[in-house]
Amino acid sequence: MKSKIILTESDIHHHLHARMHQRGISIKEIEYTISEGWNADDAKEGTIGKVFVFPYKEYWEGKYFEEKEVTVYYMYKNEKIVLLTAKAKYGKSFLKGEDKK
């Protein structure tokens, strides 16, 4: 079983908070992606990347989307998680976990 990540507002830098708002990403989605997601193939050395595809079935910026893929990049510094950025893609039929191989 994977360990559950719990973040607080103080864990999120104001720049990242603004990006989350622009991209439609919640703190709960970041927590879930880090805890349950699979490794992002494009994470740079020294950085951890996790991806998770959420069922969405809602409108984003005037268009309807079935799914939302959230990617979170972070690292650990002195045993504390440091969030770097989070991205969202909206669409459908995203490859998930083992399907990506």
PLY file of the C-alpha trace (Angstrom):
ply
format ascii 1.0
element vertex 101
property float x
property float y
property float z
element edge 100
property int vertex1
property int vertex2
end_header
0.00 0.00 0.00
1.28 3.44 -0.93
1.59 6.10 1.75
-0.93 8.91 1.60
0.41 12.42 1.06
-1.30 15.24 2.93
-0.49 18.79 1.90
-1.43 22.11 3.44
-1.74 25.53 1.83
1.69 26.40 3.29
3.21 23.56 1.21
2.17 25.35 -1.98
4.23 28.30 -3.15
2.11 31.26 -4.30
3.37 30.87 -7.89
2.30 27.21 -7.97
-1.03 28.11 -6.38
-1.68 30.55 -9.25
-0.76 27.86 -11.81
-3.08 25.36 -10.13
-5.94 27.85 -10.40
-5.14 28.56 -14.09
-4.98 24.84 -14.87
-7.97 23.71 -12.82
-6.02 21.53 -10.39
-7.02 21.07 -6.74
-4.77 20.32 -3.78
-6.65 17.00 -3.35
-5.81 16.04 -6.96
-2.14 16.79 -6.29
-2.20 14.68 -3.11
-3.90 11.79 -4.91
-1.57 11.99 -7.92
1.53 11.85 -5.70
0.10 9.00 -3.59
-1.53 6.86 -6.30
-0.10 7.99 -9.63
2.48 6.33 -11.82
5.91 7.67 -12.71
6.09 10.45 -15.30
8.47 9.50 -18.10
9.67 13.07 -18.58
10.80 13.91 -15.02
14.30 15.38 -14.98
17.08 13.86 -12.91
16.63 14.74 -9.24
12.93 15.42 -9.75
10.04 13.03 -9.18
7.09 13.14 -11.54
3.75 11.41 -10.99
0.74 11.17 -13.31
-2.88 10.23 -12.67
-5.94 10.30 -14.92
-9.14 11.37 -13.20
-12.64 10.86 -14.59
-13.83 14.41 -15.30
-17.09 14.49 -17.30
-17.36 18.27 -17.01
-16.76 21.43 -18.97
-13.43 23.24 -18.91
-13.14 26.57 -20.69
-16.36 25.94 -22.61
-15.60 22.41 -23.82
-16.75 19.06 -22.41
-14.06 16.57 -21.40
-14.30 12.97 -20.22
-10.98 12.90 -18.34
-8.32 15.07 -16.77
-4.68 13.96 -16.67
-2.76 15.58 -13.82
1.04 15.51 -13.68
2.89 16.69 -10.57
6.63 17.34 -10.35
8.33 17.52 -6.96
11.42 16.64 -4.97
12.37 16.01 -1.39
14.61 18.41 0.50
15.53 17.56 4.09
12.81 14.88 4.05
10.15 17.49 3.19
8.24 17.46 -0.08
8.88 20.47 -2.32
6.28 20.91 -5.05
7.71 22.27 -8.28
4.75 22.39 -10.66
1.54 20.67 -11.69
0.05 20.34 -15.16
-3.36 19.29 -16.44
-4.46 17.95 -19.80
-8.12 17.60 -20.62
-9.41 14.97 -23.05
-10.38 11.32 -23.16
-8.80 7.90 -23.53
-5.52 8.87 -21.86
-3.15 5.95 -21.39
-3.06 4.93 -17.76
-0.31 3.35 -15.67
0.65 -0.02 -17.10
-1.13 0.76 -20.41
1.62 3.29 -21.19
4.22 0.54 -21.61
0 1
1 2
2 3
3 4
4 5
5 6
6 7
7 8
8 9
9 10
10 11
11 12
12 13
13 14
14 15
15 16
16 17
17 18
18 19
19 20
20 21
21 22
22 23
23 24
24 25
25 26
26 27
27 28
28 29
29 30
30 31
31 32
32 33
33 34
34 35
35 36
36 37
37 38
38 39
39 40
40 41
41 42
42 43
43 44
44 45
45 46
46 47
47 48
48 49
49 50
50 51
51 52
52 53
53 54
54 55
55 56
56 57
57 58
58 59
59 60
60 61
61 62
62 63
63 64
64 65
65 66
66 67
67 68
68 69
69 70
70 71
71 72
72 73
73 74
74 75
75 76
76 77
77 78
78 79
79 80
80 81
81 82
82 83
83 84
84 85
85 86
86 87
87 88
88 89
89 90
90 91
91 92
92 93
93 94
94 95
95 96
96 97
97 98
98 99
99 100
